């Protein structure tokens, strides 16, 4: 993975992971898939985009996705986010609906969540790559160990952090989080499950209340024009 680009704050803490046998095996797998002509999303330069935009010492909130969007032009390294001009997928539409219900925010004109990342919201997928058109195609190849390590690093931080864990897959990461932090669980925002416990969870206001109670600046969850 020669195109590693991430903020300096993550480099030394994660160096042992990058040097590990499982990461070498993951690298070999990804190179092999590309050599077979398979298209991998997001682009290699964006695999670690979440870690590039949100420094370790600035993390306030973690939103955990499963794996990247697998459609053309969708994934860009931030879970649930799409670039400007790309139609928001159904899960993201439901996230925006909950923002409206919870905080009274108007429906945004786009699904580009980079402004959240710049405020300390780590938009992390458990699995950081996917084959085009093949959901979960890179599961159990090593990414999960890497993202477990990221959660452990955040857990060890002195400041309390909010973890928004939507769906059973994301909720497995709660095993690495101690009681100093706030863990909020809900159903996944996909159309298949949003009505079973995601809508009405009010995680955005709860996250801000926790941050303010611990002397931290709340997140501006509105999405500015792009």
C-alpha positions, 0 to 999 in steps of 0.5 A: 500500500504505497499510497498511504496518506494519513495525519502525522498523529496516527503514524507512530501509534499505528506503525506496528500495525503497518509492519505486521504480518496481517497487514502484509497479507492484506497488502498482497491481497489488494495488489493481487485483486488489482492485478486481476483487473478488479476495481477497488473503492475508494481510490488508494489515495483515499483509503486512509482519508478519515485518518488524514482529516481527523487527527488522533488527538482531535477525535471527539466522536466516532461514527463506524460504518461497515465497508465503503459504498461499492458503487461507481464514484461513491466511496471516498474514505469517509463512512456514509459520506459521498462527494459533492454531486453524488446522489446520497445513498439510502442510508445517508438519506436516513441519517439526514432525516434523523438529523432533521428530527433530532436537531431541526436541521433542514435537509442538506443539498448534498451528502459530503460529510467532510465538515464533520471530519474536520471538527473531530468526527472520525468517519471510520469504516471497519473494512476500508476497501471493497470491490466494485459492486460486491458488498463485504467483498474485503471482509475478514482480510485484515482490515478489521484488526487494523480498525480494532487497533484504531478504536483501542488508540482512541479508547486510551485517549484522556478525553472522553469520546462519543462512539455512535455504533449503528447496527450489530456489525459496528456494535462489536467494536464496543468491546474495546471501549471503556466506561469513560466514554459514551457508547450510543447504539442504534439500528443501522440507518439502512432502509432495511432497519432504520425503522427498527431503532435508528429513527428517533435515536437522537444520537446527534443531540446526545453526543453534543450534550455529552461533549458539552458536559465534559467541557468540549465544543459540540459538533455543528452537524449542519452541512454547509454548502459545497 
